[in-house]
Amino acid sequence: MYAVQALRLALAQINSVVGDLAGNSAAIVEWTVRAAHDGANMVVFPEMALTGYPVEDLALRPSFAATSARALAELASALDKAGCGDRIVVVGYLDRDAEGSRNSAAVIVDGRVVARYDKHSLPTYRVFDEARYFAPGSTLTIMAVNGLRVGVVVCEDIWQSGGSVAGYAGAGVDMLVCLNASPFEQGKDAVRRSIVERRATEIGVPIAYVNVVGGQDELVFDGASFFIGGDGSTVGRSPQFVEHLLIVDVDAPADPRPDALAVPGWSIDRISLPDLAVGGWQRAVPLLAELACDQEQVWGALVTGLRDYVHKNGFRSVALGLSGGIDSAVVAAIAVDALGSDAVHGVSMPSTFSSEHSRTDAEDLASRTGIHFRVEPIAAMVACYVDQLDLTGLAEENIQARCRGMVLMALSNTFGHLVLATGNKSELAVGYSTIYGDAVGGFAPIKDVPKSLVWELARWRNSSAAARGDIPPIPESSIDKPPSAELRPGQLDTDSLPDYDELDAILFRYVDHDQGFEDIVAAGFDAAVVADTLRKVDASEYKRRQYPIGSKVTSRAFGRDRRMPITNGWRDYPV
């Protein structure tokens, strides 16, 4: 039972940049000052907020870890100089000792680091490879302040039953703060909250969960920080995809549990901090941000991922080919939302086989969104290759895509644009793209978006614009017409692929969930279609390795999330 107001807690959901320790430190000071103005006594920042996350092989460089340690000491001093020395600041950073690098959380008070906690559970699944980089911790860090005992955990620690969470329960704590860098994927927010609700009710104390926000290469972090009561209720929640400060007042327990002298398997570092003034508060009403629909969440992730990749890597503009089709239209709309129309350059590159409606749809999209638009016909360029090399069939088809790729890269070299590839997950899965053609570029915004979801996003984006009284950015004809690469007369995607709803359902089972041929056929799919699809997926691995990175939004993205050998003789389907 909680009765006496003990702390005003601030969860600082910030956007760090990997490797920019000076910039990240300045942001931590700025957000701590904001929290102090809101009366917060304790400010908690995300996992590795000082270094950015994931640092990948930077963690293996002793010089980087040493710089992180120095930056932490300098941060403590900067917080004190900014008038926040009397605040408790918990911040994630990279440490290193004789056993290796550590994914750590530091406790800063009065201009100095008074304690640290090292992440115990190191994930090695999906996009994570932390056992490669970090040594696990074995110490529980408990802060005692204003009659409240606060434990610190980092991300994966909260996902594992037992472990440090159970250790804290045995040691006797009144609240846990959990520092996170948990990437976005569809449905992830609900899963996170379910896990934390379970841990909170298991140990009977509140858990404050702060998550980083922003894009880092192919990962997007959505924030969505929250505070869960000891009964599993959601007390407060931050919005997704924006920096935010969540303020929550925390009471001290009326009947505190006794401290345990020892917990098997753990050492305990108990830190007694000076009492903090709490008088005169008016109880804060924590924000309880509404959850967006699935399409809006995915759109927010794609916009955030592209925006941060462009800005954090120093680009000022992007270019993409506008075919008049749905994929390039959606990518253009994402780019406009991420960067503004003046930073987006669309290029129509009609060939002999481009339909008139494709040309006009591209122009219509440019008019609706206000992006820069130019037309660069490629028919003469293609003819040079076709005539000189006597190309026919697939070679003649692919040279069109490669000429378009050359045009885009030439414009990139001339004007400094980052070229955006416009392929979707379904096409990449089955190799329905031209390497060195439509696969050129520095970033692929919808690389992890199945084709069926591309259509959903287009319809959602148009309807949301209409609801606000804005012009829908995507021409209806781009949404409604049958998809085609337009590399030969009358070509349609369905000439060589099943209907996209069927294809995506098969790919979801094979790519996202590792189901085999027999399981997929048993789910009701035609055996010949399944075998052909799986054969195409496996044969296209070499193409995907050379494709630009793009934001992860599904449960299993191509790239670091799914690592299959290119040279691979194993098959579980008829060949």
Residue pairs with C-beta under 8 A, 6 or more apart in sequence:
1 253
1 254
1 255
2 230
2 250
2 251
2 252
2 253
2 254
3 251
3 252
3 253
3 254
4 147
4 251
4 252
4 254
5 249
5 250
5 251
5 252
5 278
5 281
5 283
6 145
6 146
6 147
6 148
6 250
6 251
6 252
6 278
7 41
7 42
7 145
7 146
7 148
7 249
7 250
7 276
7 278
8 38
8 39
8 40
8 41
8 42
8 247
8 248
8 249
8 250
8 278
8 281
8 284
9 40
9 41
9 42
9 43
9 44
9 177
9 208
9 227
9 247
9 248
9 249
9 250
10 35
10 38
10 40
10 42
10 43
10 44
10 245
10 246
10 247
10 248
11 44
11 208
11 209
11 210
11 225
11 227
11 238
11 245
11 246
11 248
12 28
12 31
12 32
12 35
12 43
12 44
12 45
12 46
12 49
12 210
12 245
13 46
13 210
13 211
13 212
13 213
13 223
13 225
13 238
13 242
13 243
13 244
13 245
13 246
14 27
14 28
14 31
14 45
14 46
14 49
14 212
14 213
14 243
15 27
15 212
15 213
15 214
15 243
15 308
16 24
16 27
16 46
16 48
16 49
16 50
16 51
16 52
16 53
16 212
16 214
17 23
17 24
17 52
17 312
18 51
18 52
18 53
18 54
18 55
18 58
18 216
19 51
19 52
19 55
19 58
19 64
20 52
21 50
21 51
21 67
21 68
21 71
22 71
24 49
24 50
24 51
24 52
25 50
25 71
25 74
25 75
25 78
28 45
28 49
28 50
28 75
28 79
28 89
28 91
29 75
29 78
29 79
29 82
29 84
31 43
31 45
31 243
31 245
32 43
32 79
32 82
32 84
32 87
32 89
33 82
33 83
33 84
34 245
35 43
35 87
35 245
35 247
36 43
36 83
36 84
36 87
38 245
38 247
38 284
39 247
39 281
39 284
40 87
40 247
41 87
41 88
41 145
41 146
41 276
41 278
42 87
42 88
42 89
42 90
42 145
42 150
42 177
43 84
43 87
43 88
43 89
43 90
44 89
44 90
44 91
44 177
44 179
44 208
44 210
45 89
45 90
45 91
45 92
45 179
45 210
46 53
46 92
46 179
46 180
46 181
46 210
46 211
46 212
47 53
47 92
47 103
47 105
47 119
47 154
47 155
47 179
47 180
47 181
47 212
48 54
48 55
48 92
48 93
48 94
48 103
48 181
49 91
49 92
49 93
49 179
49 212
50 68
50 71
50 72
50 75
50 91
50 92
50 93
50 94
51 58
51 64
51 68
51 92
51 93
51 94
52 216
53 92
53 181
53 212
53 216
54 128
54 181
54 216
54 219
55 64
55 94
55 133
56 133
57 133
58 64
58 94
59 65
59 94
59 101
59 133
59 134
60 101
60 133
62 96
64 94
65 94
65 95
65 96
65 101
66 96
68 93
68 94
68 95
68 96
69 93
69 95
69 96
71 93
72 91
72 93
72 106
72 113
73 113
75 91
75 108
76 108
76 111
76 112
76 113
77 111
79 85
79 87
79 89
79 108
79 111
80 110
80 111
81 111
85 109
85 110
85 111
86 109
86 110
86 276
87 109
88 107
88 108
88 109
88 143
88 145
88 273
88 276
89 107
89 108
89 109
90 105
90 106
90 107
90 108
90 152
90 177
90 179
91 105
91 106
91 108
91 179
92 103
92 104
92 105
92 106
92 154
92 179
92 181
93 104
93 105
93 106
94 101
94 102
94 103
94 104
95 101
95 102
95 104
95 116
95 118
96 102
97 135
99 135
100 134
100 135
101 133
101 134
101 135
102 118
102 119
102 134
102 135
102 137
103 118
103 119
103 122
103 130
103 133
103 134
103 154
104 116
104 117
104 118
104 119
104 137
104 154
105 116
105 117
105 119
105 141
105 152
105 154
105 179
106 113
106 115
106 116
107 113
107 114
107 115
107 116
107 117
107 141
107 143
107 152
107 271
108 114
109 273
109 274
110 274
114 271
114 273
115 141
115 143
115 269
115 271
116 141
117 137
117 139
117 140
117 141
117 152
117 153
117 154
118 135
118 136
118 137
118 138
118 139
119 130
119 134
119 136
119 137
119 153
119 154
119 155
119 156
119 157
120 136
120 137
120 138
120 153
120 154
120 157
120 163
120 164
121 136
121 156
121 157
121 159
121 160
121 163
121 164
122 130
122 131
122 134
122 136
122 156
123 130
123 156
123 159
124 130
124 131
124 132
126 556
126 561
127 183
127 219
127 552
127 557
127 560
127 561
128 156
130 156
137 164
138 265
138 266
138 267
139 266
139 267
139 268
139 269
140 151
140 164
140 167
140 168
140 171
140 263
140 266
140 267
140 268
140 269
141 151
141 152
141 269
141 271
142 149
142 150
142 151
142 168
142 171
142 173
142 268
142 269
142 270
142 271
143 149
143 150
143 151
143 152
143 271
143 273
144 150
144 270
144 271
144 272
144 273
145 272
145 273
145 274
145 275
145 276
146 252
146 275
146 276
146 278
147 252
147 253
147 256
148 174
148 175
148 250
148 252
148 253
149 172
149 173
149 174
149 175
149 256
149 259
150 173
150 174
150 175
150 176
150 177
151 168
151 171
151 173
151 175
151 176
151 177
152 176
152 177
152 179
153 164
153 165
153 168
153 176
153 177
153 178
153 179
154 178
154 179
154 180
155 178
155 179
155 180
155 181
155 182
157 163
157 164
157 165
157 178
158 165
158 176
158 178
158 180
158 195
158 196
158 199
158 207
158 209
159 195
161 202
164 266
165 176
165 199
165 202
165 203
166 203
167 263
167 265
167 266
168 176
168 203
169 202
169 203
169 204
169 205
170 260
170 263
171 259
171 260
171 263
171 266
171 268
172 256
172 257
172 258
172 259
172 260
173 203
173 205
174 205
174 252
174 253
174 256
174 257
175 205
175 206
175 207
175 208
175 250
176 199
176 203
176 205
176 206
176 207
176 208
177 207
177 208
177 210
178 196
178 207
178 208
178 209
178 210
179 210
180 209
180 210
180 211
180 212
181 211
181 212
181 221
182 188
182 192
182 211
182 212
182 221
183 219
183 220
183 221
183 552
184 220
184 221
184 222
184 240
184 297
184 301
184 552
184 553
185 552
185 553
185 554
185 555
186 294
186 297
186 298
186 553
186 554
186 555
187 294
187 555
188 222
189 222
189 224
189 240
189 291
189 297
192 209
192 211
192 224
193 226
193 228
193 234
196 207
196 209
196 226
196 228
197 228
197 232
197 234
198 232
199 207
200 206
200 207
200 228
200 229
200 230
200 231
200 232
201 230
201 231
201 232
203 230
204 230
205 230
206 227
206 228
206 229
206 230
206 235
206 250
207 227
207 228
208 227
208 228
208 248
209 225
209 226
209 227
209 228
210 225
210 246
211 221
211 222
211 223
211 224
211 225
212 221
212 223
213 221
213 222
213 223
213 240
213 241
213 242
213 243
213 244
213 304
214 220
214 221
214 304
214 308
215 221
215 304
215 305
215 306
215 307
215 308
215 309
215 312
215 551
216 308
216 312
217 309
217 549
218 305
218 448
218 549
218 550
218 551
218 552
218 557
218 559
218 560
219 305
219 551
219 552
220 301
220 302
220 304
220 305
220 308
220 551
220 552
220 553
222 240
222 241
222 297
222 300
222 301
222 304
223 238
223 239
223 240
223 241
223 242
223 243
223 244
224 237
224 238
224 239
224 240
224 289
225 237
225 238
225 244
225 246
226 234
226 235
226 236
226 237
226 238
226 246
227 234
227 235
227 236
227 237
227 246
227 248
227 286
228 234
228 235
229 235
234 288
235 248
235 286
235 288
236 246
236 247
236 248
236 286
236 287
236 288
237 246
237 286
237 287
237 288
237 289
238 244
238 246
238 287
238 289
239 287
239 289
240 289
240 292
240 297
240 300
241 300
241 301
241 303
241 304
244 287
246 286
246 287
247 284
247 286
247 287
248 284
248 286
249 281
249 283
249 284
259 270
260 268
262 268
291 297
292 300
293 460
295 456
295 457
295 460
296 460
296 464
298 449
298 453
298 457
298 553
299 334
299 337
299 457
299 460
299 461
301 551
301 553
302 334
302 445
302 446
302 449
302 457
302 551
302 553
303 334
303 337
303 338
304 338
304 551
305 445
305 550
305 551
306 318
306 334
306 335
306 338
306 339
306 420
306 443
306 445
306 551
307 338
307 339
309 443
310 316
310 318
310 338
310 339
310 343
310 418
310 443
313 418
315 416
315 417
315 418
316 343
316 416
317 339
317 343
317 344
317 345
317 415
317 416
317 417
317 418
318 335
318 339
318 343
318 344
318 345
318 417
318 418
318 419
318 420
318 443
319 344
319 345
319 346
319 347
319 408
319 411
319 412
319 415
319 417
319 418
319 419
319 420
320 328
320 331
320 332
320 335
320 344
320 345
320 346
320 347
320 408
320 419
320 420
320 421
320 422
320 441
321 328
321 346
321 347
321 348
321 349
321 404
321 407
321 408
321 422
321 438
322 328
322 329
322 332
322 346
322 347
322 348
322 362
322 365
322 366
322 373
323 348
323 354
323 358
323 362
323 422
323 486
324 348
324 354
324 355
324 357
324 358
324 359
324 360
324 361
324 362
324 365
324 475
324 478
325 358
325 361
325 478
325 481
325 483
325 484
326 454
326 455
326 458
326 474
326 478
326 479
326 483
327 422
327 423
327 424
327 446
327 454
328 346
328 362
328 422
329 361
329 365
329 458
329 473
329 474
329 475
329 478
329 479
330 446
330 449
330 454
330 457
330 458
330 461
330 474
331 420
331 422
331 445
331 446
332 344
332 346
332 365
332 366
332 369
332 371
332 473
333 365
333 369
333 458
333 461
333 473
333 474
334 445
334 446
335 343
335 344
335 371
335 420
335 445
336 344
336 369
336 370
336 371
336 473
341 369
341 370
341 371
342 370
342 372
344 369
344 371
344 372
345 371
345 372
345 373
345 374
345 411
345 415
345 417
346 362
346 365
346 366
346 371
346 372
346 373
346 374
347 373
347 374
347 375
347 376
347 407
347 408
347 411
348 359
348 362
348 363
348 373
348 374
348 375
348 376
349 375
349 376
349 377
349 378
349 403
349 404
349 407
350 358
350 359
350 375
350 377
350 378
350 379
351 377
351 378
351 379
351 382
351 400
351 403
351 486
351 487
352 379
352 382
353 400
353 486
353 487
353 488
353 489
353 491
354 486
355 486
357 477
357 481
358 486
359 375
361 475
361 477
361 478
362 373
363 373
364 475
364 477
365 371
365 473
365 474
365 475
365 478
366 372
366 373
367 373
368 471
368 472
368 473
368 474
368 475
369 473
376 407
378 400
378 403
378 404
378 407
381 403
381 406
381 407
382 399
382 400
382 403
385 391
385 399
385 403
386 396
386 399
389 395
391 399
396 488
397 485
397 487
397 488
398 434
398 437
398 487
400 437
400 487
401 434
401 437
401 438
401 485
401 487
402 434
402 436
402 437
403 437
404 437
404 438
405 434
405 436
405 437
405 438
405 439
405 440
408 419
408 440
408 441
409 419
409 440
411 417
411 419
412 418
412 419
418 441
418 442
418 443
419 440
419 441
419 442
420 441
420 442
420 443
420 444
420 445
421 438
421 439
421 440
421 441
421 443
421 444
421 447
421 547
421 548
421 550
422 438
422 444
422 445
422 446
423 433
423 438
423 439
423 444
423 446
423 447
423 547
424 446
424 447
424 449
424 450
424 451
424 454
425 446
425 447
425 448
425 449
425 450
425 451
425 507
425 554
425 557
425 558
426 432
426 450
426 451
426 452
426 500
426 503
426 504
426 507
427 433
427 451
428 447
428 540
428 543
428 544
428 547
428 558
429 507
429 511
429 536
429 537
429 540
429 558
430 497
430 503
430 507
430 533
430 536
430 537
430 540
431 536
431 537
431 539
431 540
431 543
432 485
432 493
432 496
432 497
433 439
433 543
433 547
435 543
435 546
439 543
439 546
439 547
439 548
440 548
441 548
442 548
443 548
443 549
443 550
444 547
444 548
444 549
444 550
445 550
445 551
446 454
446 550
447 547
447 548
447 549
447 550
447 551
447 557
447 558
448 550
448 551
448 552
448 553
448 554
448 557
448 558
449 457
449 553
449 554
450 500
450 504
450 507
450 508
450 554
451 483
451 500
451 503
451 504
452 500
452 501
452 504
453 504
455 479
458 474
458 478
458 479
459 479
461 472
461 473
461 474
462 472
462 473
462 474
462 476
462 479
463 472
465 471
465 472
465 473
466 472
482 492
482 493
482 494
483 492
483 493
483 500
484 491
484 492
484 493
485 491
485 493
493 500
497 503
498 506
498 529
498 533
502 525
502 529
503 533
505 525
506 520
506 525
506 529
506 530
506 533
506 534
507 533
507 537
509 515
509 519
509 520
509 523
510 520
510 533
510 534
510 537
511 537
511 556
511 558
511 562
512 554
512 555
512 556
513 555
513 556
515 523
516 572
516 573
517 527
517 530
517 531
517 534
517 572
517 573
517 574
518 572
520 530
520 534
521 527
521 530
527 574
530 573
531 573
531 574
531 575
534 571
534 573
535 571
535 573
535 575
538 564
538 568
538 571
541 564
541 565
541 566
541 568
542 566
544 558
544 559
545 566
547 558
549 559
550 557
552 559
552 561
556 562
